[in-house]
């Protein structure tokens, strides 16, 4: 689903989704993709 996104865009999307308090299921999808790629980054919690 998110495979065409660069790592940078994926992290920015995740951080923006958290700030905007988007749906928890959407955040989980983003988190799963971040984990699948093994990305280590500062995430907004």
HELIX and SHEET records of a PDB file:
HELIX    1   1 UNK A    7  UNK A   19  1                                  13    
HELIX    2   2 UNK A   24  UNK A   37  1                                  14    
END                                                                             
